[in-house]
């Protein structure tokens, strides 16, 4: 294991930054590249993003290897030497490890003499809130790169260490969050008939949404609607309230299914609010498109795992979490795969999680083979 890569991983872990504010993290990545293998770089990409571009003599395939810059608003409970120095912020998704893997490729690229093609190392901001990949795609400088392939990985706790998790259709679910605001009319609590209380409307919405679920993940129409927040009125026992608010996050395996679900939700809200004489407002937010795996790109990932003799785990369906890598899937040939982080590893987003350093070489080996397979061909 390269000590420079390991040191970078721990330095990034000590200094985590939230989505959209990864200024120092981006600076650390830039300085690391400048020190060890300087090249053309794009900075402030889609916000704080960085892209390092390594070109070979002749025009050929362009391969982008993507990772994430941001951390989470979670207070770390680990007490190791590289614990987070930023109160209430920590790398509990392993993006520090992903960055170290992608950064580590520069030592290998320095020794390569491919005849043609280019490799782009993309350090993307704001993955956790679903905004970063979309913003990178809107950046004209990224569009001009016209990359052919985009690959990414994510460590997966509870799976055997060094295993490679493959999915034919896609890596992660389509995720969409929603706020429903209801407005009725206040009245005295002793005379609710003189007002319009949103309680029945809220309860009907929760019941109706529950009936829309298809919770079997092996069903192609899988649909999960999770209520995450509900608010109504105040602790004022003489008042029948006017306003209510309901927050949901929804998951499906495809954009088409999510679109159909949104239509059903709009129709249900309109019908219930009309019956209950409530005004309403819908706000859609935190959209993570389904991260699709292109057939050709997925073959390269599979071959890389076999060539390195890594255990392969074939998942029959995507992960239920959101990944904004899906924005890239809409426009490019993409593949995202999982790396088993160990069966005893705390789950992602747990306060005691820490990226396993043993995976640094595993991730680098996977990307090396993928890049070589495409550029040598």
N, C-alpha and C positions, 0 to 999 in steps of 0.2 A: 504493500500500500504506500503510495507516494505521500511522504509527510507533509508536503506543501498543500495537497488537496485536503488532507485530514485537518490541518491547521485552519484552512479556509472555512471548512464546515463548522468548526467549533467557534471561530470568530463570528461568523454569521449568526450562529445560534445565540451567542451572547448579546447580540445587538439587533433584535427583531424589530420590524416596523410593520404597521398596519397597511392594508390595501390602499393604494394611491399615495402613500407617504414614504415610499421605499427609497428615499434620496440617498441615504448613507449606504444602504445595501447595494444599490446600483453603482455607487462610487467605488465600493470595495471590489465588486466584480470587474469594473473597468480597470482599476489599478492592478489587479491580479493578472489580467490579460496583457496589459502594457508591460508589466515586469517580466512575464514568462514567454509570451509569444505575440508581440504587437502586430496589429493588422488594422484594416479599415473597420471602423465602428460607427454604428448609428446610435445616438444617445437621445434621451427623452422621447423614446418611441412609445406612442400611445400613452404618454404620461411620463413615467420614470423608467421605461423599458430600455434595454441595451441589446444590440445585436452585433456580434463579431463575425465578420465575413472573411472567409479564407478561400481565395480563388486559386485554381490550378491553371496551367498554361492555355489549354484550349477550352472552347465553349463546350459544355456538357451538362449533365443533370445537376440540378440544384437541390440540395437536401438541407432542410431546417430541422434542428434538434431543439426542442422547446422545454423550458422549465419555468418555475414561478418564483417571484421575488418576495411575496408577502407572507406575513405571519398572522396570528389570530389574537383576538382580545381575551386571552386566557392567562390567568396567573399561574406561573410554573411552580410546582411543588418539589421538583427534583433539587437535590442539594449537591450535585457534582460541580466540578470546577468551572465548567463552561455554562453554568446556568444563566438564564436571561438577566440582563442588567436593567431592563426596562419594565417597570412595574405594570402588571396587568396585561403584558404582551409577551407572547412566546411562540416558538415554532413547533406547534403541536400537530402539524400535518406533514412534516418532513420536507418542506420546501428548501430548508437549509441543505439537506442531503441531496436533493435533486439539483440544486445549483452547483454543489461541489462536483457531482458527477459530470454535468455538462461542462463546467470549467476545466475539469480534469482531462477532457478530450484534447485540449490545446497541446499538451505534452506529446501526445501521439501524433496529432496533425503536423507538428513541427518536423517529424521524422518521415512524413509521407511524401511520395513523389508521383501522385496520380497524374496521368496525362491530361485529363480534362475534368471539368465540373467545378462545383463549389460547395462549401459547407458553411451554413449559417447557424451560429449558436445564439439562440433567442432566449433572453431572460425577460420574461413577461411580467408586468405588474398586475396587481388587483385581480387575482384569480378567485379569491374567496368570496367576493361580492358579485362575481359574474360580469364585471365590466372591462377587465383588462384586455382579453383577447379581442373583443369587439373594437376597442379603441385602437389596438395595434392594426387591425384590418383596415381601419379608416385612415391610417397614416399613409400618405402618398409615397413616402420613402419605402415603406414595406411593400406596397403594391408594385413598385418599380422593380423590386427584386425578382418577381415572377418565379418564385420557388416552385419546384415540381412536387416535392414531398415534404410533409411535416410529421415528425415522430416525437413521441413523449412517453414518459413512464410515470407510474405512481407506486410508491411503496404500499404494501397491503399487510397490515398486522393480522395475526391469527392464521396466516398461511405459512407453510414451511420456508425457512430461511433459504434464500437464493432461488426459490422456485420462480418460474415465469408463468404468469396467468394470462391466458389468451382468450379472446372472445371474437367470434366470427363477425357478428353483426355490429356490435358497438361496445364501447367501454363503459359508458355511464348513461344515466337516464336524462330525459328532457325534464327540466324542473322549472316551475313557474310559481311565483308567490303572488298573493292577492290580498288586498284590504277592501272590505265591504263596509261602507259607512251608511248607517241608517238614521233617518231623521223623522221623528214624529212630533208630538206636542206635549209639553209639560202640563201637569195638573197637580192638584192636591192628592196626596196618597189616599185620602178618604173618599175621593171622587175620581177614580181613574177613568170613569166613563166620559169625563169632560176633557180627557187628553187622548193621546195616541202613544201607548207604551211599546217600545220596540222588542220587549222580551219574547213575545210569541213569535215574532218574525225571526229573531235570532235562533230560537230553538227549532223552528221549522227548517231554517237553512242548514243547521248542523245535521238534522235528521235526513234531509234530502241529499246533502252531499255524501253522507255515509252510504246511501243507496246507490250512488254512482260508482263506488269502488269495485275494482276487480283485483283482489289482493294476491292472487296466485302469480308469482313472478314468471312462471313458465308459460303463462297465457300471453299471447302477443298483444292482447288488449289490456294488459296490466295497467291499473290506474290506482294511485294512492293519494288520498286527500287527508292531510294532517292539520287539524286545528291547532294553532300555536299561540293565539292570544285572543281574549275576549274581554270587552270592556262595556259597561253600561251604567249610566247614572253615577250617583255619588252616595256616600254614607249619610244621606239626609232622609230620615225615615218619614218625613212629612211630605216628600215629593215623589210623584210618579214621573220618571225621567222621560225625556224626549229622544235622546241620542244613544246609539249603540254602535259598536265597532267590532268586527270579526276579522281575524287574520288567518290565512291558510297558506300552506305550501303544498303544491301538487306535483305528482310524478307520473310519467308515462314512458313507454319505450321509444316513442317516435314523435316527431313534430306533427304528423298527421293526426295521431291520437290526441295529442295535447290540444290541437286546434279544435277538434270535435268536442273535447271536454269543456273548453272555454265557452263554446257555443251553448252547451247544455247548462253551464253555470249561469251565463247571462240570462238565459230563458227562465231558469228557476228563480233567480233573484227578482226578475221583473214580475213574474207571476205571484210570488209570495208577497212582495212589497205592495203590489196592486190590491191583493186581498186584504192585507193588514193596513192599508192606507198610509204607507210609509214612503217617503222620498228616499232615494238611495244614490250612492256614488261608488263606482268601482275604480280601484287603482291597481294596475298590474306592475310588478317589480321583480327584481332579481331573477332574470331569465337566463337559464343555462340550457342551451340547445343540446340535444342528444349527441354524444361524441361517437360518430360512426367510424368503423374501421374499413377502409378500402381493401378490396380483396388482394390486389397486388402488394400493397404495403404490408398487409398482415402476413403474407407469405415470407417477406424478408424478416419479419420479427420471429416467425416460427423457425426459420432456418438458422437464425442467430442463436436461438435457445438450443437447438439440436447440436449445432457446431460446438457450442461451449459445454455440452453435456449437462445443461441445467434441467432440473425436473420441470416438466410441462404440465400445467393444470388447465384443462379446457373448461371454461365456464359456459353453461348453456344459455345464460342471459346476462345482461350488463349489471354493473353495480347500481344500486338505487340512489347513490349520492349524485350531486351535480358536479360538473367539471366544465369550465368555460372553454376548454379545448374544442368543444362542439362547434363553436363559431368558426374555427378553422376548417372543420369537416364540411361546412357548407360550400367552401370554395376551392379546397385543395384535396389532393390524395393524402389521407391521414391514417395513422394507426397509433393507438395508445395501448400500452400493456402494463400489467402489474408485476411487481417484484415482491415475493413473499418476504415479510420483515420478521418472521419468527412467530411460532405458535403461542409463545408466552408473552409476546409484546403487547403492552397496553394499546387499546384501540386509538384510531385517529381522533384528534380533538380532545383526548383525555389529558388532564393536567399533568400526569406523570409520564406521558409519552416522550420518547427521544429517538431520533432516527438512528438505526443500527449502522455503525461505521463499516461493518463487514460487507454492506451492500454497495459501497462506493465502487469497488473493483468489479462487482457483478454488473452494475449499470453501465460502466464504461465499456466492459467487454461486449455487452449487447449492442451498444451504439457503434462501436468500432466495426463489428461485423456487418451491421446494416449499411453503414457508409461504404465500406469496402465492396460489398456485394453490388451496390448500385454503380459506383464509380468505376470499378474494374470491368463491369459488363459493357 
